[in-house]
Amino acid sequence: MVQSSLGGLTSNEVQEFEAEYHHLVEDFIAGSEMRDIPLTLKWIEKVLNYNVPHGKKVRGLMVPMTYKCLVKDPNETEIKLVYVLGWCVEILQASSLVCDDIMDGSITRRGRPCWYKVDNLGAIAFNDSLLLEHIVYRILAKYFKEENYYSQLVDLFLDVTYKATCGQSLDTLTGHHRNLDEYTMERYKAIVKYKTSYYTIFLPIALAMTVIGIKGSQLMEKGEKIAMEIGQYFQVQDDYLDCFGDVKSTGKIGTDIEDCKCTWLFITAKDKCNAVQLTVLRENYGFDDTAKVANVKNLYNELDIQGAYKQYEEESYSSISDKIKKLESSQLEMVFCNLLDMIYKRNK
């Protein structure tokens, strides 16, 4: 018997999901109505293959993982459709990352140069971000147009993308204004709710539930609340890995300090600082200067922010686990338990 390898999915199922990506791209390119512009089609294929299949795939895998927990003995056709939805989430994620990396001036992503740095693309890579987003809706139309839940899928993607864009706006505006007095836990939670939680946690689960036909139920409302908490936990992990993660594992050189991001690390440090330490933090945070970045990281070490993070991780895991156990559905409980186990103590 094949042992489960990721979030309740077997290694064979993970491999099937990954294989579906190549079928999806081949099908999309072969069936495109843009055959009179082969240069663009070839470019679209390059954009997809560079930016989409090389990540952790947590968001994409959550769709079949959720579906498998909620549906007994799904057939091959149903599984293929949820694999396609999973890859739609991954393509949307790639669209966001291409854009984010340009705005943040990031250097690497997933162990390779950010897309805008490939072939000296620069700002014109913004168009590729738009291409990726539009491809999601082309794929949805191709595979789900005849399904009675098609419009719900489209509305879900549009709604969550809008929320994520608003969260991104709050995030970038906060960093742009550089008013460190506005960097509060309340502001941070608002950024994370819209930028991360809906997009990373809620969307994949809601997609699977929409296909099954249980979206909009009271159970989904309860699940949404837990998704918000797991999303915050996930983002705090990202904040920690940006500063303290091993680049060989994360594949990304963190720039949150230079970019003056409103992060859990900064807020926790600010709250722990004495007057002298707070002055050091204010004078060094948010500058693209190696010495100043080192000063901030040294202060984080002095304040034992890594210890505070480990305590936060354990407390969050315990709190979320307790709330999952109170769900009135053993199937949905399994979904969130598998998800929590997927991301617990992650290092990338």
Secondary structure in CASP SS format (residue, H / E / C, confidence):
PFRMAT SS
TARGET T0000
AUTHOR 0000-0000-0000
METHOD secondary structure of the structure
MODEL  1
M C 1.00
V C 1.00
Q C 1.00
S E 1.00
S E 1.00
L E 1.00
G C 1.00
G C 1.00
L E 1.00
T E 1.00
S H 1.00
N H 1.00
E H 1.00
V H 1.00
Q H 1.00
E H 1.00
F H 1.00
E H 1.00
A H 1.00
E H 1.00
Y H 1.00
H H 1.00
H H 1.00
L H 1.00
V H 1.00
E H 1.00
D H 1.00
F H 1.00
I H 1.00
A H 1.00
G C 1.00
S C 1.00
E C 1.00
M C 1.00
R C 1.00
D C 1.00
I C 1.00
P H 1.00
L H 1.00
T H 1.00
L H 1.00
K H 1.00
W H 1.00
I H 1.00
E H 1.00
K H 1.00
V H 1.00
L H 1.00
N H 1.00
Y H 1.00
N H 1.00
V C 1.00
P C 1.00
H C 1.00
G C 1.00
K C 1.00
K C 1.00
V H 1.00
R H 1.00
G H 1.00
L H 1.00
M H 1.00
V H 1.00
P H 1.00
M H 1.00
T H 1.00
Y H 1.00
K H 1.00
C H 1.00
L H 1.00
V C 1.00
K C 1.00
D C 1.00
P C 1.00
N C 1.00
E H 1.00
T H 1.00
E H 1.00
I H 1.00
K H 1.00
L H 1.00
V H 1.00
Y H 1.00
V H 1.00
L H 1.00
G H 1.00
W H 1.00
C H 1.00
V H 1.00
E H 1.00
I H 1.00
L H 1.00
Q H 1.00
A H 1.00
S H 1.00
S H 1.00
L H 1.00
V H 1.00
C H 1.00
D H 1.00
D H 1.00
I H 1.00
M H 1.00
D H 1.00
G C 1.00
S C 1.00
I C 1.00
T E 1.00
R E 1.00
R C 1.00
G C 1.00
R E 1.00
P E 1.00
C C 1.00
W H 1.00
Y H 1.00
K H 1.00
V H 1.00
D H 1.00
N H 1.00
L C 1.00
G H 1.00
A H 1.00
I H 1.00
A H 1.00
F H 1.00
N H 1.00
D H 1.00
S H 1.00
L H 1.00
L H 1.00
L H 1.00
E H 1.00
H H 1.00
I H 1.00
V H 1.00
Y H 1.00
R H 1.00
I H 1.00
L H 1.00
A H 1.00
K H 1.00
Y H 1.00
F H 1.00
K C 1.00
E C 1.00
E C 1.00
N C 1.00
Y C 1.00
Y H 1.00
S H 1.00
Q H 1.00
L H 1.00
V H 1.00
D H 1.00
L H 1.00
F H 1.00
L H 1.00
D H 1.00
V H 1.00
T H 1.00
Y H 1.00
K H 1.00
A H 1.00
T H 1.00
C H 1.00
G H 1.00
Q H 1.00
S H 1.00
L H 1.00
D H 1.00
T H 1.00
L H 1.00
T H 1.00
G H 1.00
H H 1.00
H H 1.00
R C 1.00
N C 1.00
L H 1.00
D H 1.00
E H 1.00
Y C 1.00
T C 1.00
M H 1.00
E H 1.00
R H 1.00
Y H 1.00
K H 1.00
A H 1.00
I H 1.00
V H 1.00
K H 1.00
Y H 1.00
K H 1.00
T H 1.00
S H 1.00
Y H 1.00
Y H 1.00
T H 1.00
I H 1.00
F H 1.00
L H 1.00
P H 1.00
I H 1.00
A H 1.00
L H 1.00
A H 1.00
M H 1.00
T H 1.00
V H 1.00
I H 1.00
G C 1.00
I C 1.00
K C 1.00
G C 1.00
S C 1.00
Q H 1.00
L H 1.00
M H 1.00
E H 1.00
K H 1.00
G H 1.00
E H 1.00
K H 1.00
I H 1.00
A H 1.00
M H 1.00
E H 1.00
I H 1.00
G H 1.00
Q H 1.00
Y H 1.00
F H 1.00
Q H 1.00
V H 1.00
Q H 1.00
D H 1.00
D H 1.00
Y H 1.00
L H 1.00
D H 1.00
C H 1.00
F H 1.00
G C 1.00
D C 1.00
V H 1.00
K H 1.00
S H 1.00
T H 1.00
G C 1.00
K C 1.00
I C 1.00
G C 1.00
T C 1.00
D C 1.00
I C 1.00
E C 1.00
D C 1.00
C C 1.00
K C 1.00
C C 1.00
T C 1.00
W H 1.00
L H 1.00
F H 1.00
I H 1.00
T H 1.00
A H 1.00
K H 1.00
D H 1.00
K H 1.00
C C 1.00
N C 1.00
A H 1.00
V H 1.00
Q H 1.00
L H 1.00
T H 1.00
V H 1.00
L H 1.00
R H 1.00
E H 1.00
N H 1.00
Y C 1.00
G C 1.00
F C 1.00
D C 1.00
D C 1.00
T H 1.00
A H 1.00
K H 1.00
V H 1.00
A H 1.00
N H 1.00
V H 1.00
K H 1.00
N H 1.00
L H 1.00
Y H 1.00
N H 1.00
E H 1.00
L C 1.00
D C 1.00
I H 1.00
Q H 1.00
G H 1.00
A H 1.00
Y H 1.00
K H 1.00
Q H 1.00
Y H 1.00
E H 1.00
E H 1.00
E H 1.00
S H 1.00
Y H 1.00
S H 1.00
S H 1.00
I H 1.00
S H 1.00
D H 1.00
K H 1.00
I H 1.00
K H 1.00
K C 1.00
L C 1.00
E C 1.00
S C 1.00
S H 1.00
Q H 1.00
L H 1.00
E H 1.00
M H 1.00
V H 1.00
F H 1.00
C H 1.00
N H 1.00
L H 1.00
L H 1.00
D H 1.00
M H 1.00
I H 1.00
Y C 1.00
K C 1.00
R C 1.00
N C 1.00
K C 1.00
END
